[in-house]
Amino acid sequence: MSLPLSDFDYEYPESQIASSAAEPRDSARLMVLDRASGRIEHAIFRDLPRFLRPGDCLVVNRTKVMPCRLYGKKSTGGKADLLLVRELAPDTWAALASGFKAGQSLEFPGGMTATVEGLTEEGEYRLKFATADLRPYLAEHGLPPLPPYIAKKRVPSRADAARYQTVYARDDGSIAAPTAGMHFTPELMDKLRSSGVNFAFITLHVGRGTFRPITSEDASAHVMLAERYELEPGEARIIAEARAKGGRVVSVGTTTTRTLETLAGRPEGFGPGSGESALYITPGFRFRGIDALITNFHLPRSTPLLLASAFAGRERLLAAYREAVALGYRLYSFGDATFVI
């Protein structure tokens, strides 16, 4: 079935793209959308306890963003700006960049060097670094991988590292943040727990699959790239018990949603597991793993927007987006949030 990509477009002023995060985290705005009626309510993220019930379970992605953006120079003197996207070996990584040539030498702060070996099967540059393990170098010199629409306005700094991360991040491995979770503070999480709301943690390491653009005008032709996930037995038990007692499973973010729906769609049904997911959720998808969705405002024509449209209904969601734009909501990774119930 054809899915015109133009059906998932909307207009907005560039001034509403958030280039920095709300402070404190839970002071971001929250749009609450009832997907059955289309009713919209406007609140602040710290008001979230008002919209949840005892027994509900918030499922969050505790992946940790790697400092995987590097700025250096080519041996020819030109800029060598790149985003590391996959570890191929401890000293070899796949990177997104432009203008590199096989055999070229690259230099980075701290005396690190690399050689461009060529292209991977997926069209990334294959870089071999002069170290047996690049991760310690990245921890000291790497920069946070802010999205291109932010990085083009300002160079990411080490100061961005803590803010482009959730407060519960644990498992190192993502090249972008699961941004819906960045609105939570430890205090808000404690308040929710004290009101009877549970938390469960999954891990999906955000890779190119999450943000790779849809290039076909028929969005149904897009193919997601696989990303690694894990749901531990104890966390799966928390989710299953909440549902058995009548609580809602509230997915925080599209990465969490894809993980839960991957697990719920297995022949053996929902439960713990690990592996790779290339699940592509578009309108018409039958949701089995979630009952409600907390997410940010997404780029037009993007896979996260199609997922949110599949859950909320395309017309309802785009109507909500138009209202958010009219009311000055802040958009995208550092922007405001929606709660689709």
C-alpha positions in Angstrom: 0.0 0.0 0.0 1.4 3.4 -1.0 2.1 5.9 1.7 2.7 9.4 0.2 5.5 11.1 2.2 4.0 14.5 1.5 1.1 13.5 3.8 3.6 13.8 6.7 4.6 17.4 6.2 3.8 20.5 8.2 5.0 24.2 8.2 6.8 25.8 11.1 9.2 28.8 11.6 12.8 27.9 12.0 12.9 30.1 15.1 10.9 27.4 16.9 13.7 24.8 16.6 15.1 24.6 20.1 18.9 25.0 20.0 19.2 24.5 23.8 17.3 22.6 26.4 14.8 23.9 28.9 16.1 24.5 32.4 15.2 22.9 34.6 14.5 19.8 32.5 10.9 19.4 33.6 10.0 23.1 32.8 9.4 22.1 29.2 5.9 22.5 27.9 3.7 19.4 27.5 0.9 19.0 25.0 -1.6 16.2 26.1 -3.5 14.8 23.1 -6.4 12.4 23.5 -6.2 10.3 20.4 -9.8 9.1 20.6 -11.5 12.6 20.8 -8.7 14.9 19.5 -9.0 16.9 22.7 -5.8 18.9 23.5 -4.7 20.1 26.9 -1.6 22.3 27.5 0.6 21.8 30.6 4.2 21.8 31.8 6.1 18.5 31.9 6.3 18.6 35.7 2.5 18.3 35.6 2.9 14.8 34.3 1.7 13.1 37.5 -1.7 14.7 36.9 -2.2 12.6 33.7 -1.0 9.3 35.1 -2.7 6.9 37.5 -1.4 4.5 40.2 -0.4 1.3 38.6 0.7 2.9 35.3 4.2 1.9 34.1 6.5 4.4 32.4 9.0 2.5 30.2 12.2 4.5 29.4 15.3 3.9 27.3 18.4 4.0 29.4 20.9 4.0 26.6 23.8 6.4 27.0 24.9 8.8 24.3 28.6 8.4 23.3 30.8 11.5 22.7 31.2 10.4 19.1 31.5 13.7 17.2 35.0 14.7 16.2 36.4 17.8 14.7 39.9 17.6 13.2 41.7 18.3 9.9 42.8 16.3 6.8 46.4 15.9 6.0 45.7 18.3 3.1 44.6 21.0 5.5 40.9 20.8 5.1 38.4 20.2 7.8 37.7 16.7 9.0 34.3 16.9 10.8 32.6 13.6 11.3 30.2 11.5 13.3 31.2 8.0 14.4 28.2 5.8 14.0 29.4 2.2 14.4 32.3 0.4 16.1 33.6 -2.1 13.6 36.6 -3.1 15.8 38.2 -1.4 18.9 40.4 0.7 16.6 38.1 0.9 13.5 34.8 2.8 13.2 32.3 3.7 10.5 31.7 7.4 10.3 29.4 9.9 8.5 31.3 12.7 6.8 31.9 14.2 3.4 34.8 14.7 1.1 37.1 12.0 2.4 39.2 9.8 0.1 40.6 6.3 0.7 44.2 6.5 2.0 43.8 10.0 3.4 45.2 10.8 6.9 43.2 12.7 9.5 44.4 14.5 12.6 42.4 15.2 15.8 43.0 17.1 19.1 45.2 15.3 21.5 47.5 13.9 18.8 45.1 11.2 17.6 45.3 10.2 13.9 43.2 8.0 11.6 43.4 6.7 8.1 40.5 6.5 5.7 40.3 2.9 4.5 37.3 3.4 2.2 33.6 2.9 2.4 31.4 0.4 4.2 28.6 -1.5 2.5 26.2 1.1 3.9 28.1 4.0 2.4 29.8 5.2 5.6 33.6 5.9 5.8 35.7 3.2 7.3 38.3 4.9 9.6 41.2 3.1 11.3 42.5 5.0 14.4 46.0 4.9 15.8 45.0 3.2 19.1 43.9 -0.2 20.2 40.8 1.1 21.8 39.2 4.5 20.8 36.7 4.7 23.6 39.1 6.2 26.2 40.1 8.9 23.7 36.4 9.7 23.0 35.7 10.0 26.7 38.4 12.7 26.9 38.2 14.5 23.6 34.9 13.5 21.9 32.0 15.9 21.7 28.3 15.1 22.0 26.5 14.3 18.7 24.0 17.2 18.6 21.6 16.9 15.7 22.7 18.7 12.4 20.1 21.4 12.7 21.7 22.4 16.0 25.3 21.7 15.1 25.1 24.0 12.0 24.2 26.9 14.3 26.9 26.3 16.9 29.8 23.8 17.5 28.9 21.3 20.2 30.9 21.7 23.4 31.8 19.4 26.3 29.3 21.4 28.3 26.5 19.9 26.1 27.4 16.4 27.1 25.4 16.2 30.3 22.4 18.0 28.9 22.2 15.9 25.8 21.6 12.8 28.0 18.8 11.5 30.2 19.3 11.5 34.0 19.0 7.7 34.1 21.3 6.9 31.1 23.4 3.8 31.9 24.3 1.7 28.8 26.9 3.3 26.6 26.2 2.9 22.9 24.0 5.6 21.2 24.9 8.2 18.6 21.8 10.3 19.4 19.8 10.8 22.6 16.3 9.3 23.3 15.1 12.8 23.6 11.6 12.3 25.1 13.3 11.1 28.3 15.4 14.2 28.7 12.5 16.0 30.4 12.7 13.9 33.5 14.4 14.9 36.7 15.3 12.7 39.6 12.8 14.7 41.7 9.9 14.2 39.2 10.7 10.5 39.0 10.6 10.2 42.8 7.2 12.1 42.8 5.8 9.7 40.2 7.0 6.7 42.2 5.5 8.0 45.4 2.1 8.4 43.6 2.1 4.7 42.6 3.6 5.0 39.1 6.2 2.4 38.2 9.3 2.7 36.0 10.8 0.0 33.8 14.0 0.3 31.8 14.8 -0.9 28.4 17.9 -0.3 26.2 17.8 0.5 22.5 21.1 2.0 21.2 20.1 4.8 18.9 21.9 4.4 15.5 21.4 5.7 12.0 18.2 3.7 11.8 16.3 6.2 14.0 17.1 9.3 12.1 18.0 8.2 8.5 15.9 10.3 6.1 13.1 8.8 4.1 14.2 9.3 0.5 11.3 7.8 -1.4 8.1 9.7 -2.0 6.4 6.4 -1.2 7.2 6.2 2.5 6.2 2.6 2.6 9.4 1.8 0.6 11.7 3.0 3.3 13.8 0.3 5.1 14.9 0.8 8.7 18.5 0.0 9.7 18.7 -2.5 12.6 19.6 -1.2 16.1 20.5 -3.2 19.2 18.1 -3.6 22.1 17.7 -5.4 25.4 15.0 -5.9 27.9 16.1 -7.6 31.1 13.8 -10.2 32.8 13.2 -8.1 35.9 12.2 -5.1 33.8 9.9 -7.2 31.6 8.3 -8.5 34.8 7.5 -4.9 36.0 5.8 -4.2 32.6 3.8 -7.4 32.5 2.6 -7.0 36.1 1.5 -3.5 35.5 -0.6 -4.5 32.5 -2.0 -7.6 34.4 -3.3 -5.2 37.1 -4.9 -2.8 34.7 -2.1 -0.2 34.5 -1.2 1.5 31.3 2.2 0.8 29.6 3.4 4.4 28.8 6.2 4.4 26.3 8.7 7.2 26.7 10.0 7.9 23.2 9.9 6.3 19.8 12.9 4.1 20.5 11.2 2.6 23.5 8.1 2.1 21.4 10.0 0.2 18.7 11.6 -2.0 21.3 8.4 -2.8 23.1 6.5 -3.5 19.8 9.4 -5.7 18.6 9.2 -7.8 21.7 5.4 -7.9 21.7 5.3 -9.0 18.1 7.4 -12.1 18.6 5.6 -15.5 18.1 6.2 -16.3 21.8 4.7 -12.9 22.8 6.0 -10.2 25.0 8.9 -10.9 27.4 12.6 -10.3 28.0 15.0 -10.5 25.2 17.8 -8.9 23.2 18.7 -8.6 19.6 18.4 -6.2 16.8 15.2 -4.4 15.7 14.6 -2.9 12.3 10.9 -2.4 13.0 9.3 0.3 10.8 6.1 1.6 12.3 3.7 3.5 10.0 0.0 4.2 10.0 -2.0 1.0 10.0 0.4 -0.7 12.4 -1.3 -2.7 15.2 0.1 -1.7 18.5 0.4 -4.5 21.1 3.1 -3.3 23.5 2.0 0.2 24.5 -1.1 2.1 25.7 0.2 5.7 25.7 3.2 7.6 24.3 5.3 10.4 25.5 7.4 11.9 22.8 8.8 15.1 21.4 7.8 17.1 18.3 9.4 15.4 15.3 10.9 16.6 12.0 8.5 16.5 9.0 8.7 13.4 6.8 10.7 11.5 9.4 10.3 7.9 10.7 9.6 9.1 14.3 6.8 11.3 12.9 5.3 8.4 11.0 5.4 6.3 14.2 3.7 9.0 16.2 1.1 9.3 13.4 0.5 5.6 13.5 -0.3 5.8 17.2 -2.2 9.1 17.4 -3.8 9.1 13.9 -2.2 11.2 11.2 -4.9 13.9 11.0 -5.2 14.3 14.8 -1.4 14.5 15.2 -0.8 17.0 12.5 -3.7 19.1 13.8 -2.0 19.1 17.2 1.3 20.0 15.6 -0.3 23.0 13.9 -1.7 24.1 17.2 1.7 23.7 18.9 3.3 25.8 16.2 0.7 28.5 16.6 1.3 28.6 20.3 5.0 28.8 20.1 6.0 25.4 21.3 9.7 24.6 20.9 10.5 21.8 18.5 12.7 18.7 18.1 15.5 17.2 20.3 15.8 20.1 22.8 12.1 21.0 22.4 8.8 20.4 24.2 6.9 17.2 24.7 3.6 15.5 23.8 1.7 12.9 25.7 -0.6 10.9 23.5 -3.2 9.0 25.6 
